[in-house]
Amino acid sequence: MSRDKNDMPAVTLLGNHDTKYGFDYDPAVLETFDNKHPDNDYWVKFNCPEFTSLCPITGQPDFATVYISYIPDKKMVESKSLKLYLFSFRNHGDFHEDVVNIIMKDLIKLMDPKYIEVWGKFLPRGGISIDPYANYGRPGTVFEKLAWHRFEQHDLAFMDKVDNR
């Protein structure tokens, strides 16, 4: 990664007033910067309450809150690039379960985090909501165990709480 004159990562989107907003799925828009604290384990969480994608069968819009939580290693995702990436799903047709897994896999490929989870809480269409959850912990580490524990306990604390509909 290139650096600017102050030895900061040279991200191209943050502060760029000529940003182009794409309407088609585009993982290439994602950018990273160096984690200044790779020896500390800590959570980074993003909430995207205005996520949209399209039903691959009907073409109708699907609306969701997407939650992304991760424990970084050496690289972190730059937030404006993440916004543009999530926005790129606007005209992307895929099932809810696929969208959540695609987001998680793209972020794993981008950052190689110690741990990551992605949870999509989609608004109901046709009287039913779908809330897919996917996670990953680096194999052979405590984060692999964390992934299984979080997966096993997923949604137990939130059974009666509905916060986006």
C-alpha positions in Angstrom: 0.0 0.0 0.0 1.3 3.4 -0.8 1.7 6.1 1.8 1.2 9.8 1.9 3.8 12.4 3.1 2.7 11.9 6.7 3.1 8.1 6.4 -0.6 7.6 6.5 -2.2 5.0 4.1 -3.0 6.5 0.8 -6.7 5.7 0.6 -8.3 7.1 -2.5 -12.0 7.5 -1.6 -11.9 9.2 1.9 -12.3 12.9 1.3 -12.6 12.5 -2.4 -15.4 14.9 -3.6 -15.6 13.3 -7.0 -16.7 9.9 -5.8 -18.6 7.8 -8.3 -21.4 5.8 -6.9 -21.7 2.5 -8.8 -25.0 0.7 -9.0 -23.6 -2.8 -9.7 -21.9 -5.2 -7.3 -18.3 -4.2 -7.2 -15.9 -5.7 -4.6 -13.0 -3.8 -6.3 -14.1 -0.6 -4.6 -13.0 -1.9 -1.2 -9.9 -0.4 0.3 -7.8 -1.2 3.4 -5.5 0.6 5.7 -2.9 -0.8 8.2 -4.1 -1.7 11.6 -1.9 0.3 14.1 -2.8 -2.1 16.9 -2.4 -5.6 15.4 -1.3 -7.1 18.7 -4.5 -6.0 20.4 -7.7 -8.0 19.9 -10.6 -5.6 19.6 -14.0 -5.4 17.8 -14.8 -3.1 14.9 -18.5 -3.0 14.1 -20.4 -1.4 11.2 -24.2 -1.1 11.0 -25.8 -0.4 7.7 -29.5 0.3 8.2 -30.2 1.3 4.6 -28.9 -1.7 2.8 -30.7 -2.7 -0.4 -30.4 -5.5 -2.9 -32.8 -7.1 -5.4 -34.7 -10.4 -5.4 -33.1 -12.5 -8.1 -36.5 -13.9 -9.2 -38.9 -10.9 -9.0 -36.4 -8.0 -9.2 -38.2 -6.4 -6.3 -36.1 -4.5 -3.8 -35.1 -6.0 -0.5 -34.3 -3.8 2.5 -32.1 -4.7 5.5 -29.9 -3.6 8.3 -26.6 -5.3 7.8 -24.3 -5.7 10.8 -20.6 -6.4 10.2 -18.4 -7.1 13.2 -14.8 -8.2 13.0 -11.5 -8.5 14.9 -8.8 -7.1 12.6 -5.3 -8.5 12.1 -2.9 -6.5 9.9 -5.5 -4.8 7.6 -8.8 -2.9 8.2 -11.5 -1.9 5.8 -11.8 1.8 5.1 -15.4 2.9 5.9 -16.2 5.0 2.9 -15.1 2.2 0.6 -17.3 -0.2 2.6 -20.2 2.2 2.2 -19.7 2.3 -1.6 -19.3 -1.5 -1.7 -22.5 -2.1 0.2 -24.2 0.5 -2.0 -23.1 -1.5 -5.0 -25.6 -4.2 -4.1 -28.4 -1.8 -5.0 -29.0 -3.5 -8.4 -27.5 -6.9 -7.5 -29.9 -9.8 -7.6 -29.2 -12.5 -5.0 -31.0 -14.2 -2.2 -30.6 -12.8 1.3 -28.4 -15.8 2.4 -26.1 -15.4 -0.6 -25.7 -11.6 0.0 -24.6 -12.1 3.6 -22.1 -14.8 2.6 -20.8 -12.8 -0.3 -20.1 -9.8 1.9 -18.3 -12.0 4.5 -16.2 -13.7 1.9 -15.2 -10.5 0.2 -14.1 -9.0 3.5 -12.2 -12.1 4.4 -10.4 -11.9 1.1 -9.7 -8.2 1.5 -8.5 -8.1 5.1 -7.8 -11.6 6.4 -9.3 -10.8 9.8 -8.9 -12.9 12.8 -12.7 -13.1 13.1 -15.7 -11.7 11.2 -19.5 -12.0 11.3 -22.1 -10.6 9.0 -25.8 -10.5 10.0 -28.5 -9.4 7.6 -31.9 -8.4 9.2 -34.1 -8.1 6.1 -37.5 -6.4 6.3 -40.5 -8.7 5.6 -41.8 -9.2 2.1 -44.8 -11.5 1.7 -45.3 -11.6 5.4 -41.9 -13.2 6.3 -38.5 -11.8 7.2 -35.2 -13.6 6.6 -32.2 -12.9 8.9 -29.2 -14.8 7.7 -26.0 -14.9 9.8 -22.5 -16.1 8.8 -19.3 -16.0 10.6 -15.6 -17.1 10.3 -12.8 -17.5 12.7 -9.2 -18.1 11.6 -8.6 -21.9 11.6 -6.3 -23.3 14.2 -6.7 -20.3 16.5 -8.9 -19.2 19.4 -10.9 -17.3 16.8 -12.1 -20.6 15.2 -13.5 -21.5 18.7 -15.0 -18.1 19.0 -16.7 -18.5 15.7 -18.3 -21.8 16.7 -19.4 -20.4 20.1 -20.9 -17.3 18.5 -22.6 -19.5 15.9 -23.9 -21.8 18.5 -25.3 -19.0 20.6 -26.4 -16.8 17.8 -29.8 -15.1 18.2 -30.4 -16.6 21.7 -30.1 -13.2 23.3 -32.2 -11.5 20.6 -35.2 -13.9 20.3 -37.7 -11.3 21.5 -35.9 -8.2 20.3 -36.8 -6.9 16.9 -35.1 -3.6 16.2 -35.4 -2.9 12.5 -39.1 -3.6 11.7 
